[in-house]
Amino acid sequence: MEAEVDKLELMKNPVTPLKELSAIKSRYQTLHARFKPTAVKHKETKSRMCATFNKTMTLIQELQKQTDLKLLPLTDEEKTAAEQLRAHMSDL
């Protein structure tokens, strides 16, 4: 019943959906302009964090080689964290 009422309303006033679409488009453009700098900064920060992490891991591996240090196996929680980190790093 509501769909029929909506169709009748559209036939009576077809301009309303266009006005609504225009308003939605305008709102989207405003939000996009507002949040784009934040998204760019977020991506840059994430990239720097990943680079720092990779350098840290390389340093640890070099230290392990030089000292013949062996690490204990990862716990399940550490394995999960490592998998999540790898998944996020692959997004870059």
QUIDAWO-V574913 format. One record per pair of residues at least 24 apart in sequence whose ideal C-beta (glycine too) atoms are under 6 Angstrom apart, sorted by the first residue. I is the first residue (numbers start at 0). J is the second residue. D is the distance in whole Angstrom. If there is no record, write none. Layout:
I,J,D / I,J,D
This chain:
46,91,6 / 49,88,5
